[in-house]
Amino acid sequence: MSVSANTVSAAPANSSAPGCSAVPRQRYVQCVNPRGLHRIAYTEWGDPANPRVLVCVHGLTRSGRDFDRVAAQLSDVYRVVCPDVAGRGLSDWLPDASRYAMPQYVADMVTLIARLDVETVDWFGTSMGGLIGMSLAGLPSTPIRKLLLNDVGPRIEPVALERIRSYVGQPVRFATLEEGIDHAALLAASFGPLTREEWRDINTPLLRRREDGAWEFRYDPGIAVPFAASTPESSAAGEALLWRLFEAIACPVFVVRGALSDLLSRETMTRMVERGQNVVSAEIAGVGHAPAFLDAEQIALARRFFLGESAAAS
């Protein structure tokens, strides 16, 4: 993966891995916010004319490049689209930080799907990306046909929220790219026992070089604003809304939990299976929040679910 001062190439994250011969295309779509327009960046894999589309959406401070290996492995069947949510990756920052919330994210994804010119999509959402998918899948006439929720549900454990608040939006600078990669790996240590090269692959796109030569995270520190504004009352109301949306989802749902996750409890996962209409679940041993889906076994779980085979025992 090549890196210049302010851009990251769209080369595959691990082009030497089996099945990773696909080459992504870097694209953009224009979206609207109350103060104007902003661009959402996305990488697109596979046949651009393929009507079978898989949308992969990342976590809070991550980028669509987290899914490079998933996308390469599934691009034989799907046109795989991996957006950078507003304020992250190569996407524009929003002029009003209070808009970093589900209504804007869902609206942006509806615009993206319209750009793709398809009636339905399958959805792979990690953490925040799962919440966006859940919010969209619970709406009437949703375009989502199948939904994989990677280590997230309607209830987010308070200990995880406090962990996130402790680092998100904090101004940090790194003397070298390697220092930034290592810091991002420390924050995401619960992803699992990744190799040095895997950390480099998924963390390099998160960083950019400043004019003074230092490195910093690409994401807008303003994404922390909604966290600072939340109250116990607003959190409870948000959870209740998410449960209502989740219970309205009619399509097949696969909930994947890292067995050591501090964000999605086993109790919440069990409630999701009980309260959802068509839900199966699985736990991945030795992983916390959230499984990285870089190794073959994890990718095989996703492939079996999306291609219609039995994915897991609930």
Beta strands, then each sheet from edge to edge (+ up, - down):
strand 1: 25-33
strand 2: 36-45
strand 3: 53-57
strand 4: 79-83
strand 5: 121-126
strand 6: 144-150
strand 7: 207-209
strand 8: 215-217
strand 9: 253-258
strand 10: 279-284
sheet 1: 1+ 2- 4+ 3+ 5+ 6+ 9+ 10+
sheet 2: 7+ 8-
end
